[in-house]
């Protein structure tokens, strides 16, 4: 999967979506219920890095695979919607 731009996009998208879930379900409760703000700092930074890598992977696929602009916009919109990368993967990337 790492040999193709689509494969990299799928992996990064799944990691980015997973990091968002970890941020919401584990890190945020630790911050507010257990007074452990460091959890959000660590997971939030990782999520931010994965978000940037996801956007870069989308742009790379756009250039290499000549995706239509509308699909690129959908992919970028998916990155800011909870569970969006998972839905985008299932709808548009599994067929590759």
N, CA, C and O atoms as a CHARMM CRD file, in Angstrom:
* protein
*
  384
    1    1 UNK  N      0.80500  -1.20100   0.00000 PROA 1      0.00000
    2    1 UNK  CA     0.00000   0.00000   0.00000 PROA 1      0.00000
    3    1 UNK  C      0.84700   1.26400   0.00000 PROA 1      0.00000
    4    1 UNK  O      0.42800   2.29000  -0.53600 PROA 1      0.00000
    5    2 UNK  N      2.01000   1.20300   0.58300 PROA 2      0.00000
    6    2 UNK  CA     2.84600   2.40300   0.65300 PROA 2      0.00000
    7    2 UNK  C      3.49400   2.74800  -0.68100 PROA 2      0.00000
    8    2 UNK  O      4.09100   3.81600  -0.82000 PROA 2      0.00000
    9    3 UNK  N      3.38500   1.85700  -1.66500 PROA 3      0.00000
   10    3 UNK  CA     4.01600   2.09300  -2.96400 PROA 3      0.00000
   11    3 UNK  C      3.20000   3.00900  -3.87300 PROA 3      0.00000
   12    3 UNK  O      3.70700   3.47100  -4.89500 PROA 3      0.00000
   13    4 UNK  N      1.95500   3.27300  -3.51700 PROA 4      0.00000
   14    4 UNK  CA     1.12700   4.11300  -4.37800 PROA 4      0.00000
   15    4 UNK  C      0.60900   5.32600  -3.60500 PROA 4      0.00000
   16    4 UNK  O      0.42900   5.25600  -2.38900 PROA 4      0.00000
   17    5 UNK  N      0.37200   6.43000  -4.30000 PROA 5      0.00000
   18    5 UNK  CA    -0.17400   7.61200  -3.62500 PROA 5      0.00000
   19    5 UNK  C     -1.53000   7.34600  -2.97600 PROA 5      0.00000
   20    5 UNK  O     -1.81200   7.86800  -1.89700 PROA 5      0.00000
   21    6 UNK  N     -2.36900   6.54000  -3.62100 PROA 6      0.00000
   22    6 UNK  CA    -3.68100   6.21100  -3.05700 PROA 6      0.00000
   23    6 UNK  C     -3.50800   5.38700  -1.78300 PROA 6      0.00000
   24    6 UNK  O     -4.20200   5.62500  -0.79400 PROA 6      0.00000
   25    7 UNK  N     -2.60200   4.43400  -1.79800 PROA 7      0.00000
   26    7 UNK  CA    -2.34200   3.61400  -0.61200 PROA 7      0.00000
   27    7 UNK  C     -1.86800   4.45300   0.55300 PROA 7      0.00000
   28    7 UNK  O     -2.31400   4.26600   1.68500 PROA 7      0.00000
   29    8 UNK  N     -0.95500   5.38500   0.27500 PROA 8      0.00000
   30    8 UNK  CA    -0.48100   6.28100   1.33400 PROA 8      0.00000
   31    8 UNK  C     -1.60900   7.15700   1.86200 PROA 8      0.00000
   32    8 UNK  O     -1.71900   7.37800   3.06800 PROA 8      0.00000
   33    9 UNK  N     -2.44800   7.65500   0.95400 PROA 9      0.00000
   34    9 UNK  CA    -3.58300   8.48000   1.37200 PROA 9      0.00000
   35    9 UNK  C     -4.52000   7.67600   2.26700 PROA 9      0.00000
   36    9 UNK  O     -5.00100   8.19000   3.27700 PROA 9      0.00000
   37   10 UNK  N     -4.78100   6.44200   1.91500 PROA 10     0.00000
   38   10 UNK  CA    -5.66900   5.59700   2.72500 PROA 10     0.00000
   39   10 UNK  C     -5.09800   5.36700   4.11600 PROA 10     0.00000
   40   10 UNK  O     -5.81500   5.46900   5.11200 PROA 10     0.00000
   41   11 UNK  N     -3.81900   5.05900   4.18300 PROA 11     0.00000
   42   11 UNK  CA    -3.19600   4.80400   5.48800 PROA 11     0.00000
   43   11 UNK  C     -3.19000   6.06900   6.33300 PROA 11     0.00000
   44   11 UNK  O     -3.58400   6.03500   7.49900 PROA 11     0.00000
   45   12 UNK  N     -2.75300   7.17500   5.76400 PROA 12     0.00000
   46   12 UNK  CA    -2.70300   8.42900   6.51600 PROA 12     0.00000
   47   12 UNK  C     -4.10800   8.86000   6.92000 PROA 12     0.00000
   48   12 UNK  O     -4.30700   9.33600   8.03700 PROA 12     0.00000
   49   13 UNK  N     -5.08100   8.70200   6.03200 PROA 13     0.00000
   50   13 UNK  CA    -6.45300   9.06600   6.36300 PROA 13     0.00000
   51   13 UNK  C     -6.99700   8.25600   7.52600 PROA 13     0.00000
   52   13 UNK  O     -7.64500   8.80000   8.41900 PROA 13     0.00000
   53   14 UNK  N     -6.73300   6.95700   7.51500 PROA 14     0.00000
   54   14 UNK  CA    -7.19000   6.11800   8.62100 PROA 14     0.00000
   55   14 UNK  C     -6.49300   6.47900   9.93100 PROA 14     0.00000
   56   14 UNK  O     -7.12300   6.49500  10.98800 PROA 14     0.00000
   57   15 UNK  N     -5.20700   6.76600   9.86300 PROA 15     0.00000
   58   15 UNK  CA    -4.48700   7.18300  11.07600 PROA 15     0.00000
   59   15 UNK  C     -4.99200   8.53100  11.58100 PROA 15     0.00000
   60   15 UNK  O     -5.12900   8.73200  12.78800 PROA 15     0.00000
   61   16 UNK  N     -5.26700   9.45200  10.66400 PROA 16     0.00000
   62   16 UNK  CA    -5.77800  10.77000  11.05500 PROA 16     0.00000
   63   16 UNK  C     -7.15200  10.63900  11.69400 PROA 16     0.00000
   64   16 UNK  O     -7.42400  11.27100  12.71500 PROA 16     0.00000
   65   17 UNK  N     -8.01600   9.83100  11.10800 PROA 17     0.00000
   66   17 UNK  CA    -9.33800   9.60500  11.68600 PROA 17     0.00000
   67   17 UNK  C     -9.26300   8.93000  13.04800 PROA 17     0.00000
   68   17 UNK  O    -10.00500   9.28600  13.96400 PROA 17     0.00000
   69   18 UNK  N     -8.37000   7.96100  13.18100 PROA 18     0.00000
   70   18 UNK  CA    -8.17700   7.27700  14.45500 PROA 18     0.00000
   71   18 UNK  C     -7.63300   8.23200  15.51500 PROA 18     0.00000
   72   18 UNK  O     -8.05400   8.18300  16.67100 PROA 18     0.00000
   73   19 UNK  N     -6.70800   9.09000  15.12900 PROA 19     0.00000
   74   19 UNK  CA    -6.14200  10.03300  16.10100 PROA 19     0.00000
   75   19 UNK  C     -7.20900  11.00500  16.59700 PROA 19     0.00000
   76   19 UNK  O     -7.17000  11.42400  17.75400 PROA 19     0.00000
   77   20 UNK  N     -8.15500  11.36700  15.74200 PROA 20     0.00000
   78   20 UNK  CA    -9.24700  12.24400  16.16900 PROA 20     0.00000
   79   20 UNK  C    -10.13300  11.54100  17.19200 PROA 20     0.00000
   80   20 UNK  O    -10.55500  12.14800  18.17600 PROA 20     0.00000
   81   21 UNK  N    -10.41500  10.25600  16.95600 PROA 21     0.00000
   82   21 UNK  CA   -11.21100   9.48400  17.90300 PROA 21     0.00000
   83   21 UNK  C    -10.49300   9.37900  19.24600 PROA 21     0.00000
   84   21 UNK  O    -11.10900   9.55800  20.29700 PROA 21     0.00000
   85   22 UNK  N     -9.20100   9.09300  19.21200 PROA 22     0.00000
   86   22 UNK  CA    -8.41400   9.00900  20.44900 PROA 22     0.00000
   87   22 UNK  C     -8.42100  10.35800  21.16800 PROA 22     0.00000
   88   22 UNK  O     -8.51500  10.41100  22.39400 PROA 22     0.00000
   89   23 UNK  N     -8.32100  11.43300  20.41200 PROA 23     0.00000
   90   23 UNK  CA    -8.35600  12.77100  21.00800 PROA 23     0.00000
   91   23 UNK  C     -9.68400  13.00600  21.72300 PROA 23     0.00000
   92   23 UNK  O     -9.70400  13.49800  22.85100 PROA 23     0.00000
   93   24 UNK  N    -10.78800  12.65800  21.07300 PROA 24     0.00000
   94   24 UNK  CA   -12.10900  12.90200  21.66500 PROA 24     0.00000
   95   24 UNK  C    -12.46500  11.93700  22.79100 PROA 24     0.00000
   96   24 UNK  O    -13.02200  12.34200  23.81100 PROA 24     0.00000
   97   25 UNK  N    -12.14200  10.66800  22.60200 PROA 25     0.00000
   98   25 UNK  CA   -12.62400   9.64300  23.53200 PROA 25     0.00000
   99   25 UNK  C    -11.67600   9.41300  24.70500 PROA 25     0.00000
  100   25 UNK  O    -12.12500   9.05800  25.79400 PROA 25     0.00000
  101   26 UNK  N    -10.38600   9.60700  24.50500 PROA 26     0.00000
  102   26 UNK  CA    -9.42700   9.31600  25.56900 PROA 26     0.00000
  103   26 UNK  C     -8.77900  10.58900  26.11400 PROA 26     0.00000
  104   26 UNK  O     -8.81700  10.84100  27.31900 PROA 26     0.00000
  105   27 UNK  N     -8.18600  11.38700  25.22900 PROA 27     0.00000
  106   27 UNK  CA    -7.40100  12.53500  25.70100 PROA 27     0.00000
  107   27 UNK  C     -8.25800  13.62100  26.34700 PROA 27     0.00000
  108   27 UNK  O     -7.90800  14.14000  27.40700 PROA 27     0.00000
  109   28 UNK  N     -9.37600  13.96500  25.71300 PROA 28     0.00000
  110   28 UNK  CA   -10.22400  15.02400  26.28200 PROA 28     0.00000
  111   28 UNK  C    -10.79100  14.62900  27.65500 PROA 28     0.00000
  112   28 UNK  O    -10.73900  15.44200  28.57800 PROA 28     0.00000
  113   29 UNK  N    -11.32900  13.41400  27.82200 PROA 29     0.00000
  114   29 UNK  CA   -11.76900  13.03800  29.17300 PROA 29     0.00000
  115   29 UNK  C    -10.63100  13.03200  30.19300 PROA 29     0.00000
  116   29 UNK  O    -10.83300  13.40100  31.35000 PROA 29     0.00000
  117   30 UNK  N     -9.43300  12.61400  29.76700 PROA 30     0.00000
  118   30 UNK  CA    -8.30100  12.66300  30.70000 PROA 30     0.00000
  119   30 UNK  C     -7.99600  14.10100  31.11000 PROA 30     0.00000
  120   30 UNK  O     -7.67000  14.36500  32.26700 PROA 30     0.00000
  121   31 UNK  N     -8.09800  15.01100  30.17700 PROA 31     0.00000
  122   31 UNK  CA    -7.82600  16.41600  30.48300 PROA 31     0.00000
  123   31 UNK  C     -8.83800  16.96500  31.48600 PROA 31     0.00000
  124   31 UNK  O     -8.46000  17.58600  32.47900 PROA 31     0.00000
  125   32 UNK  N    -10.10700  16.73700  31.22700 PROA 32     0.00000
  126   32 UNK  CA   -11.14700  17.37800  32.02200 PROA 32     0.00000
  127   32 UNK  C    -11.60700  16.56400  33.22600 PROA 32     0.00000
  128   32 UNK  O    -12.05800  17.14500  34.21300 PROA 32     0.00000
  129   33 UNK  N    -11.50900  15.25300  33.17600 PROA 33     0.00000
  130   33 UNK  CA   -11.98000  14.43600  34.29100 PROA 33     0.00000
  131   33 UNK  C    -10.85900  13.96900  35.21400 PROA 33     0.00000
  132   33 UNK  O    -11.08600  13.71400  36.39600 PROA 33     0.00000
  133   34 UNK  N     -9.65300  13.85800  34.67100 PROA 34     0.00000
  134   34 UNK  CA    -8.52400  13.36900  35.47000 PROA 34     0.00000
  135   34 UNK  C     -7.43800  14.41800  35.63700 PROA 34     0.00000
  136   34 UNK  O     -6.36200  14.12400  36.15700 PROA 34     0.00000
  137   35 UNK  N     -7.71500  15.64000  35.19900 PROA 35     0.00000
  138   35 UNK  CA    -6.75300  16.74600  35.31100 PROA 35     0.00000
  139   35 UNK  C     -5.38600  16.37500  34.72000 PROA 35     0.00000
  140   35 UNK  O     -4.34600  16.56900  35.34900 PROA 35     0.00000
  141   36 UNK  N     -5.41800  15.84300  33.50800 PROA 36     0.00000
  142   36 UNK  CA    -4.19300  15.46400  32.80200 PROA 36     0.00000
  143   36 UNK  C     -4.14800  16.18000  31.44300 PROA 36     0.00000
  144   36 UNK  O     -4.37400  15.55200  30.40800 PROA 36     0.00000
  145   37 UNK  N     -3.86000  17.47700  31.44100 PROA 37     0.00000
  146   37 UNK  CA    -3.87600  18.21800  30.17500 PROA 37     0.00000
  147   37 UNK  C     -2.78700  17.78100  29.19500 PROA 37     0.00000
  148   37 UNK  O     -2.88100  18.06500  28.00100 PROA 37     0.00000
  149   38 UNK  N     -1.76700  17.10300  29.68300 PROA 38     0.00000
  150   38 UNK  CA    -0.68800  16.64900  28.81600 PROA 38     0.00000
  151   38 UNK  C     -1.19700  15.66100  27.76500 PROA 38     0.00000
  152   38 UNK  O     -0.64100  15.57700  26.67000 PROA 38     0.00000
  153   39 UNK  N     -2.24500  14.92100  28.09300 PROA 39     0.00000
  154   39 UNK  CA    -2.79200  13.95400  27.12900 PROA 39     0.00000
  155   39 UNK  C     -3.26100  14.65600  25.86400 PROA 39     0.00000
  156   39 UNK  O     -3.01100  14.18000  24.75700 PROA 39     0.00000
  157   40 UNK  N     -3.94400  15.79300  26.02600 PROA 40     0.00000
  158   40 UNK  CA    -4.41400  16.54000  24.86100 PROA 40     0.00000
  159   40 UNK  C     -3.23700  17.15400  24.11100 PROA 40     0.00000
  160   40 UNK  O     -3.25300  17.22600  22.88200 PROA 40     0.00000
  161   41 UNK  N     -2.23400  17.58800  24.83300 PROA 41     0.00000
  162   41 UNK  CA    -1.06100  18.17200  24.17200 PROA 41     0.00000
  163   41 UNK  C     -0.37800  17.15200  23.26600 PROA 41     0.00000
  164   41 UNK  O     -0.01300  17.45900  22.13100 PROA 41     0.00000
  165   42 UNK  N     -0.21400  15.95800  23.77200 PROA 42     0.00000
  166   42 UNK  CA     0.48200  14.92500  23.00200 PROA 42     0.00000
  167   42 UNK  C     -0.37500  14.42600  21.84600 PROA 42     0.00000
  168   42 UNK  O      0.07400  14.41900  20.69900 PROA 42     0.00000
  169   43 UNK  N     -1.59800  14.01100  22.13600 PROA 43     0.00000
  170   43 UNK  CA    -2.47100  13.46900  21.09600 PROA 43     0.00000
  171   43 UNK  C     -2.86800  14.56200  20.10100 PROA 43     0.00000
  172   43 UNK  O     -2.98900  14.30400  18.90300 PROA 43     0.00000
  173   44 UNK  N     -3.06900  15.78200  20.60300 PROA 44     0.00000
  174   44 UNK  CA    -3.41700  16.89500  19.72000 PROA 44     0.00000
  175   44 UNK  C     -2.29900  17.21400  18.73700 PROA 44     0.00000
  176   44 UNK  O     -2.55500  17.48700  17.56400 PROA 44     0.00000
  177   45 UNK  N     -1.06700  17.17900  19.21600 PROA 45     0.00000
  178   45 UNK  CA     0.06800  17.42900  18.32500 PROA 45     0.00000
  179   45 UNK  C      0.18900  16.32800  17.26800 PROA 45     0.00000
  180   45 UNK  O      0.45100  16.60300  16.09700 PROA 45     0.00000
  181   46 UNK  N     -0.00100  15.10000  17.69200 PROA 46     0.00000
  182   46 UNK  CA     0.04800  13.98700  16.74300 PROA 46     0.00000
  183   46 UNK  C     -1.07900  14.10300  15.71600 PROA 46     0.00000
  184   46 UNK  O     -0.86400  13.88900  14.52200 PROA 46     0.00000
  185   47 UNK  N     -2.26400  14.43900  16.18300 PROA 47     0.00000
  186   47 UNK  CA    -3.40300  14.61500  15.28100 PROA 47     0.00000
  187   47 UNK  C     -3.13200  15.75800  14.29000 PROA 47     0.00000
  188   47 UNK  O     -3.45600  15.64300  13.10800 PROA 47     0.00000
  189   48 UNK  N     -2.55000  16.84100  14.76500 PROA 48     0.00000
  190   48 UNK  CA    -2.21900  17.96000  13.88200 PROA 48     0.00000
  191   48 UNK  C     -1.22300  17.55800  12.80600 PROA 48     0.00000
  192   48 UNK  O     -1.37600  17.93400  11.64400 PROA 48     0.00000
  193   49 UNK  N     -0.20900  16.80000  13.18400 PROA 49     0.00000
  194   49 UNK  CA     0.77300  16.32100  12.21600 PROA 49     0.00000
  195   49 UNK  C      0.11000  15.42000  11.18000 PROA 49     0.00000
  196   49 UNK  O      0.36200  15.55700   9.98200 PROA 49     0.00000
  197   50 UNK  N     -0.73400  14.50400  11.63700 PROA 50     0.00000
  198   50 UNK  CA    -1.42100  13.60800  10.70900 PROA 50     0.00000
  199   50 UNK  C     -2.37700  14.36900   9.79900 PROA 50     0.00000
  200   50 UNK  O     -2.54900  13.99700   8.63800 PROA 50     0.00000
  201   51 UNK  N     -3.00100  15.42900  10.30800 PROA 51     0.00000
  202   51 UNK  CA    -3.88100  16.26400   9.48600 PROA 51     0.00000
  203   51 UNK  C     -3.08500  16.90100   8.34400 PROA 51     0.00000
  204   51 UNK  O     -3.52800  16.89800   7.19600 PROA 51     0.00000
  205   52 UNK  N     -1.91700  17.44200   8.66400 PROA 52     0.00000
  206   52 UNK  CA    -1.07600  18.07200   7.64400 PROA 52     0.00000
  207   52 UNK  C     -0.60900  17.02400   6.62500 PROA 52     0.00000
  208   52 UNK  O     -0.59400  17.29300   5.42400 PROA 52     0.00000
  209   53 UNK  N     -0.23400  15.84600   7.09600 PROA 53     0.00000
  210   53 UNK  CA     0.18300  14.77700   6.18500 PROA 53     0.00000
  211   53 UNK  C     -0.97800  14.32900   5.29400 PROA 53     0.00000
  212   53 UNK  O     -0.77500  14.00800   4.12300 PROA 53     0.00000
  213   54 UNK  N     -2.18900  14.30800   5.84400 PROA 54     0.00000
  214   54 UNK  CA    -3.37300  13.92800   5.06600 PROA 54     0.00000
  215   54 UNK  C     -3.61300  14.93000   3.94000 PROA 54     0.00000
  216   54 UNK  O     -3.86600  14.54000   2.80000 PROA 54     0.00000
  217   55 UNK  N     -3.53600  16.21000   4.25700 PROA 55     0.00000
  218   55 UNK  CA    -3.71700  17.24300   3.22900 PROA 55     0.00000
  219   55 UNK  C     -2.62500  17.11600   2.16400 PROA 55     0.00000
  220   55 UNK  O     -2.90500  17.22100   0.97000 PROA 55     0.00000
  221   56 UNK  N     -1.38100  16.89100   2.59800 PROA 56     0.00000
  222   56 UNK  CA    -0.28600  16.72000   1.63700 PROA 56     0.00000
  223   56 UNK  C     -0.51200  15.49000   0.76200 PROA 56     0.00000
  224   56 UNK  O     -0.23300  15.52400  -0.43600 PROA 56     0.00000
  225   57 UNK  N     -1.01400  14.40300   1.35100 PROA 57     0.00000
  226   57 UNK  CA    -1.28400  13.19000   0.58100 PROA 57     0.00000
  227   57 UNK  C     -2.40200  13.42200  -0.42800 PROA 57     0.00000
  228   57 UNK  O     -2.34400  12.90500  -1.54400 PROA 57     0.00000
  229   58 UNK  N     -3.42200  14.19500  -0.04900 PROA 58     0.00000
  230   58 UNK  CA    -4.49700  14.53000  -0.98100 PROA 58     0.00000
  231   58 UNK  C     -3.92900  15.30700  -2.17200 PROA 58     0.00000
  232   58 UNK  O     -4.23900  15.00700  -3.32500 PROA 58     0.00000
  233   59 UNK  N     -3.10400  16.29600  -1.88400 PROA 59     0.00000
  234   59 UNK  CA    -2.51600  17.10200  -2.96100 PROA 59     0.00000
  235   59 UNK  C     -1.62200  16.24800  -3.85900 PROA 59     0.00000
  236   59 UNK  O     -1.59500  16.44200  -5.07400 PROA 59     0.00000
  237   60 UNK  N     -0.90000  15.31500  -3.27000 PROA 60     0.00000
  238   60 UNK  CA    -0.04400  14.43300  -4.06000 PROA 60     0.00000
  239   60 UNK  C     -0.88500  13.56500  -4.99900 PROA 60     0.00000
  240   60 UNK  O     -0.55500  13.41600  -6.17500 PROA 60     0.00000
  241   61 UNK  N     -1.97300  12.99500  -4.47400 PROA 61     0.00000
  242   61 UNK  CA    -2.86200  12.17900  -5.32000 PROA 61     0.00000
  243   61 UNK  C     -3.47000  13.04300  -6.41500 PROA 61     0.00000
  244   61 UNK  O     -3.60000  12.59500  -7.55400 PROA 61     0.00000
  245   62 UNK  N     -3.83900  14.26000  -6.09000 PROA 62     0.00000
  246   62 UNK  CA    -4.41800  15.18300  -7.07600 PROA 62     0.00000
  247   62 UNK  C     -3.45400  15.39000  -8.25000 PROA 62     0.00000
  248   62 UNK  O     -3.85900  15.36100  -9.41300 PROA 62     0.00000
  249   63 UNK  N     -2.18900  15.59600  -7.93000 PROA 63     0.00000
  250   63 UNK  CA    -1.20000  15.83500  -8.97600 PROA 63     0.00000
  251   63 UNK  C     -0.88800  14.57200  -9.78000 PROA 63     0.00000
  252   63 UNK  O     -0.78300  14.62200 -11.00500 PROA 63     0.00000
  253   64 UNK  N     -0.74100  13.45100  -9.09500 PROA 64     0.00000
  254   64 UNK  CA    -0.32700  12.21400  -9.76400 PROA 64     0.00000
  255   64 UNK  C     -1.47900  11.55100 -10.51800 PROA 64     0.00000
  256   64 UNK  O     -1.31300  11.12000 -11.65900 PROA 64     0.00000
  257   65 UNK  N     -2.64400  11.47200  -9.87900 PROA 65     0.00000
  258   65 UNK  CA    -3.78800  10.76100 -10.46000 PROA 65     0.00000
  259   65 UNK  C     -4.74200  11.66900 -11.22200 PROA 65     0.00000
  260   65 UNK  O     -5.73200  11.19900 -11.78300 PROA 65     0.00000
  261   66 UNK  N     -4.45200  12.96000 -11.24500 PROA 66     0.00000
  262   66 UNK  CA    -5.29100  13.93500 -11.97700 PROA 66     0.00000
  263   66 UNK  C     -6.74600  13.89100 -11.51400 PROA 66     0.00000
  264   66 UNK  O     -7.66800  13.88000 -12.32900 PROA 66     0.00000
  265   67 UNK  N     -6.93800  13.86500 -10.19800 PROA 67     0.00000
  266   67 UNK  CA    -8.28300  13.87100  -9.64900 PROA 67     0.00000
  267   67 UNK  C     -9.01500  15.14400 -10.04300 PROA 67     0.00000
  268   67 UNK  O     -8.38200  16.18800 -10.20000 PROA 67     0.00000
  269   68 UNK  N    -10.32400  15.08300 -10.20700 PROA 68     0.00000
  270   68 UNK  CA   -11.10300  16.30500 -10.43600 PROA 68     0.00000
  271   68 UNK  C    -11.10000  17.16700  -9.16400 PROA 68     0.00000
  272   68 UNK  O    -10.99400  16.65300  -8.05000 PROA 68     0.00000
  273   69 UNK  N    -11.21600  18.46200  -9.35200 PROA 69     0.00000
  274   69 UNK  CA   -11.15800  19.40000  -8.22800 PROA 69     0.00000
  275   69 UNK  C    -12.24400  19.08100  -7.19900 PROA 69     0.00000
  276   69 UNK  O    -12.00700  19.19900  -5.99600 PROA 69     0.00000
  277   70 UNK  N    -13.41000  18.68700  -7.64900 PROA 70     0.00000
  278   70 UNK  CA   -14.50200  18.38800  -6.71800 PROA 70     0.00000
  279   70 UNK  C    -14.12900  17.25200  -5.76300 PROA 70     0.00000
  280   70 UNK  O    -14.45400  17.32100  -4.57700 PROA 70     0.00000
  281   71 UNK  N    -13.45800  16.21500  -6.25200 PROA 71     0.00000
  282   71 UNK  CA   -13.04000  15.10800  -5.38700 PROA 71     0.00000
  283   71 UNK  C    -11.99100  15.57800  -4.37800 PROA 71     0.00000
  284   71 UNK  O    -11.99400  15.14100  -3.22700 PROA 71     0.00000
  285   72 UNK  N    -11.10400  16.45900  -4.80700 PROA 72     0.00000
  286   72 UNK  CA   -10.09500  17.00400  -3.89100 PROA 72     0.00000
  287   72 UNK  C    -10.78600  17.80500  -2.78900 PROA 72     0.00000
  288   72 UNK  O    -10.42000  17.69900  -1.61800 PROA 72     0.00000
  289   73 UNK  N    -11.77700  18.59700  -3.16000 PROA 73     0.00000
  290   73 UNK  CA   -12.52200  19.38300  -2.16800 PROA 73     0.00000
  291   73 UNK  C    -13.25300  18.45000  -1.19900 PROA 73     0.00000
  292   73 UNK  O    -13.26800  18.69800   0.00700 PROA 73     0.00000
  293   74 UNK  N    -13.85400  17.38500  -1.71700 PROA 74     0.00000
  294   74 UNK  CA   -14.51700  16.41300  -0.83500 PROA 74     0.00000
  295   74 UNK  C    -13.52400  15.76200   0.12800 PROA 74     0.00000
  296   74 UNK  O    -13.82000  15.58600   1.31000 PROA 74     0.00000
  297   75 UNK  N    -12.35600  15.41100  -0.38100 PROA 75     0.00000
  298   75 UNK  CA   -11.33900  14.78800   0.47200 PROA 75     0.00000
  299   75 UNK  C    -10.89900  15.75300   1.57200 PROA 75     0.00000
  300   75 UNK  O    -10.71800  15.35100   2.72100 PROA 75     0.00000
  301   76 UNK  N    -10.73100  17.01100   1.21800 PROA 76     0.00000
  302   76 UNK  CA   -10.32100  17.99800   2.22700 PROA 76     0.00000
  303   76 UNK  C    -11.44600  18.26300   3.22200 PROA 76     0.00000
  304   76 UNK  O    -11.19300  18.43900   4.41400 PROA 76     0.00000
  305   77 UNK  N    -12.67900  18.29100   2.74200 PROA 77     0.00000
  306   77 UNK  CA   -13.81700  18.46500   3.65500 PROA 77     0.00000
  307   77 UNK  C    -13.91300  17.28300   4.61200 PROA 77     0.00000
  308   77 UNK  O    -14.24200  17.45000   5.78700 PROA 77     0.00000
  309   78 UNK  N    -13.62700  16.09800   4.10800 PROA 78     0.00000
  310   78 UNK  CA   -13.67200  14.90500   4.96200 PROA 78     0.00000
  311   78 UNK  C    -12.67300  14.99600   6.10500 PROA 78     0.00000
  312   78 UNK  O    -12.88400  14.40700   7.16500 PROA 78     0.00000
  313   79 UNK  N    -11.59500  15.72500   5.89500 PROA 79     0.00000
  314   79 UNK  CA   -10.57400  15.81500   6.93200 PROA 79     0.00000
  315   79 UNK  C    -11.00500  16.64700   8.13000 PROA 79     0.00000
  316   79 UNK  O    -10.38600  16.55300   9.19000 PROA 79     0.00000
  317   80 UNK  N    -12.04200  17.45300   7.99500 PROA 80     0.00000
  318   80 UNK  CA   -12.48500  18.28800   9.11800 PROA 80     0.00000
  319   80 UNK  C    -13.82600  17.83100   9.68600 PROA 80     0.00000
  320   80 UNK  O    -14.34300  18.44700  10.61800 PROA 80     0.00000
  321   81 UNK  N    -14.38900  16.76900   9.14200 PROA 81     0.00000
  322   81 UNK  CA   -15.64300  16.21300   9.63200 PROA 81     0.00000
  323   81 UNK  C    -15.31100  14.95700  10.44100 PROA 81     0.00000
  324   81 UNK  O    -14.55000  14.11000   9.97200 PROA 81     0.00000
  325   82 UNK  N    -15.86900  14.82400  11.64400 PROA 82     0.00000
  326   82 UNK  CA   -15.59300  13.60700  12.41200 PROA 82     0.00000
  327   82 UNK  C    -15.95100  12.35500  11.60300 PROA 82     0.00000
  328   82 UNK  O    -17.03000  12.26900  11.01600 PROA 82     0.00000
  329   83 UNK  N    -15.05200  11.41400  11.58300 PROA 83     0.00000
  330   83 UNK  CA   -15.16300  10.15500  10.84400 PROA 83     0.00000
  331   83 UNK  C    -15.14900  10.35800   9.32900 PROA 83     0.00000
  332   83 UNK  O    -15.36400   9.40500   8.58000 PROA 83     0.00000
  333   84 UNK  N    -14.90400  11.56600   8.87500 PROA 84     0.00000
  334   84 UNK  CA   -14.88100  11.87400   7.45100 PROA 84     0.00000
  335   84 UNK  C    -13.87000  11.06900   6.64900 PROA 84     0.00000
  336   84 UNK  O    -14.21000  10.55800   5.58200 PROA 84     0.00000
  337   85 UNK  N    -12.63500  10.94100   7.13000 PROA 85     0.00000
  338   85 UNK  CA   -11.66600  10.15300   6.35700 PROA 85     0.00000
  339   85 UNK  C    -12.08800   8.69800   6.15500 PROA 85     0.00000
  340   85 UNK  O    -11.78900   8.10300   5.12000 PROA 85     0.00000
  341   86 UNK  N    -12.78200   8.12600   7.14200 PROA 86     0.00000
  342   86 UNK  CA   -13.24700   6.74600   6.99900 PROA 86     0.00000
  343   86 UNK  C    -14.31700   6.64300   5.91000 PROA 86     0.00000
  344   86 UNK  O    -14.29000   5.72400   5.09100 PROA 86     0.00000
  345   87 UNK  N    -15.25300   7.58800   5.90500 PROA 87     0.00000
  346   87 UNK  CA   -16.29800   7.58700   4.88500 PROA 87     0.00000
  347   87 UNK  C    -15.72500   7.85800   3.49900 PROA 87     0.00000
  348   87 UNK  O    -16.13300   7.23300   2.51900 PROA 87     0.00000
  349   88 UNK  N    -14.77900   8.79100   3.42000 PROA 88     0.00000
  350   88 UNK  CA   -14.15900   9.09700   2.12500 PROA 88     0.00000
  351   88 UNK  C    -13.41500   7.87900   1.59500 PROA 88     0.00000
  352   88 UNK  O    -13.48700   7.57100   0.40500 PROA 88     0.00000
  353   89 UNK  N    -12.70800   7.19500   2.47000 PROA 89     0.00000
  354   89 UNK  CA   -11.99300   5.98100   2.08300 PROA 89     0.00000
  355   89 UNK  C    -12.96900   4.94100   1.54100 PROA 89     0.00000
  356   89 UNK  O    -12.74000   4.36600   0.47700 PROA 89     0.00000
  357   90 UNK  N    -14.04200   4.70600   2.26400 PROA 90     0.00000
  358   90 UNK  CA   -15.01200   3.68300   1.85000 PROA 90     0.00000
  359   90 UNK  C    -15.69800   4.04400   0.53900 PROA 90     0.00000
  360   90 UNK  O    -15.96200   3.16600  -0.28300 PROA 90     0.00000
  361   91 UNK  N    -15.98500   5.31200   0.33500 PROA 91     0.00000
  362   91 UNK  CA   -16.75100   5.73900  -0.83600 PROA 91     0.00000
  363   91 UNK  C    -15.87800   5.89700  -2.08500 PROA 91     0.00000
  364   91 UNK  O    -16.28900   5.50700  -3.17800 PROA 91     0.00000
  365   92 UNK  N    -14.66700   6.47200  -1.93000 PROA 92     0.00000
  366   92 UNK  CA   -13.87400   6.84800  -3.09500 PROA 92     0.00000
  367   92 UNK  C    -12.55800   6.10000  -3.26800 PROA 92     0.00000
  368   92 UNK  O    -12.04900   6.01500  -4.38600 PROA 92     0.00000
  369   93 UNK  N    -11.99900   5.56100  -2.20000 PROA 93     0.00000
  370   93 UNK  CA   -10.64800   5.01300  -2.31900 PROA 93     0.00000
  371   93 UNK  C    -10.58800   3.49200  -2.38800 PROA 93     0.00000
  372   93 UNK  O     -9.61500   2.94800  -2.91100 PROA 93     0.00000
  373   94 UNK  N    -11.57700   2.80400  -1.88600 PROA 94     0.00000
  374   94 UNK  CA   -11.53400   1.32700  -1.89800 PROA 94     0.00000
  375   94 UNK  C    -11.51700   0.76900  -3.30400 PROA 94     0.00000
  376   94 UNK  O    -11.02000  -0.33700  -3.51700 PROA 94     0.00000
  377   95 UNK  N    -12.04200   1.49400  -4.26300 PROA 95     0.00000
  378   95 UNK  CA   -12.09400   0.98600  -5.62800 PROA 95     0.00000
  379   95 UNK  C    -10.74500   1.04700  -6.33300 PROA 95     0.00000
  380   95 UNK  O    -10.58700   0.47100  -7.41000 PROA 95     0.00000
  381   96 UNK  N     -9.76800   1.73700  -5.74300 PROA 96     0.00000
  382   96 UNK  CA    -8.44500   1.83800  -6.36600 PROA 96     0.00000
  383   96 UNK  C     -7.61300   0.63300  -6.05700 PROA 96     0.00000
  384   96 UNK  O     -6.46700   0.54400  -6.49900 PROA 96     0.00000
